[in-house]
Amino acid sequence: MKNTQSLKLNRDFRRAYKGDNFVGGYTVVYIKKNKYQFNRLGLRVGKATGKAVTRNRLKRLMRESYRLMEDDIEKGYDFIIVGKTQSQIQGDIRFAMRKLGLIK
């Protein structure tokens, strides 16, 4: 993720949750325009998804899915991706970005 930073502060997460969102079958993507020339990415996986190994794997899959389409996504947004299950993550995230109008 060459041009992307992580969302770390609670206030940044709260601000992004107030933006647009897309609910897919396996993920929820929240976006909010930021004041920077790069994107920031936050990942969230709840404990109901499974144990720590499962949650961390899901976060790695979401991060990799974002990385693969990073060049196609417009710059200047905060993203929060909330994972539900491991199946179909990449396709679901790409579909959400397309529906939100962020794929070039």
Residue pairs with C-beta under 8 A, 6 or more apart in sequence:
1 41
1 63
1 66
1 67
1 70
2 70
3 38
3 39
3 70
3 75
4 38
4 39
4 40
4 41
4 66
4 70
5 38
5 39
5 40
5 41
6 40
6 41
6 42
7 13
7 16
7 40
7 41
7 42
7 78
7 79
7 80
8 42
12 40
12 42
12 78
13 42
13 80
15 32
15 78
16 30
16 31
16 32
16 42
16 78
16 79
16 80
17 30
17 80
18 32
19 30
19 31
19 32
19 33
19 78
20 30
20 31
20 32
20 100
21 28
21 29
21 30
21 31
22 28
22 29
22 96
22 99
22 100
24 92
24 93
24 95
24 96
25 88
25 92
26 83
26 84
26 85
26 87
26 88
26 89
26 92
27 62
27 81
27 82
27 83
27 84
27 89
27 92
27 93
27 96
28 81
28 82
28 84
29 79
29 80
29 81
29 82
29 93
29 96
29 97
29 100
30 79
30 80
30 81
30 82
31 77
31 78
31 79
31 80
31 100
31 102
32 77
32 78
33 76
33 77
33 78
34 40
34 76
34 77
34 78
35 76
36 76
37 75
37 76
38 75
38 76
39 70
39 73
39 75
39 76
39 77
39 78
39 79
40 77
40 78
40 79
41 63
41 66
41 78
41 79
41 80
41 81
42 78
42 79
42 80
42 81
43 59
43 62
43 63
43 80
43 81
43 83
44 80
44 81
44 82
44 83
45 55
45 58
45 59
45 62
45 82
45 83
46 82
47 55
49 55
49 58
49 83
49 84
49 85
54 86
57 86
58 83
58 85
58 86
58 89
59 83
61 83
61 86
61 89
61 90
62 81
62 83
62 89
62 93
64 90
65 89
65 90
65 93
65 94
66 79
66 81
66 93
68 90
69 93
69 94
69 97
69 103
72 97
72 103
72 104
73 97
73 102
73 103
73 104
74 102
74 104
77 102
81 93
83 89
94 103
97 103
